[in-house]
Amino acid sequence: MASSTRMVTSKVTARSQTTLPPAVRKVLGLTPGSYVGYEIVGDQVRLVNVESVEHHDPTLDAFLGLLTASVASDADELRPIPVTSLRRAMDESAGIAIDHDARIDGAIDL
């Protein structure tokens, strides 16, 4: 099947919002509640349906596999975190700014 290129446009509002045209929603299979992703390469942007993009992170995949095996083997020993402990943790961390993109320098013990 040959691919074709066509331009579909929509206007950006003063609040930097736009409505995705029906043709774009149809091609991407978007429905209300769907998430779109913006793949940026150089000065080009590609709009994608996040649900259709497979993400592979070897480190995360290995960790999740280990976690899954651990939970499966220790399922009888799992206990929920007590609500009082959760509230205490939330109170202790309230107002603490965390920069998840901050660089980590030096050795880290886990």
Beta strands, then each sheet from edge to edge (+ up, - down):
strand 1: 36-41
strand 2: 44-49
sheet 1: 1+ 2-
end
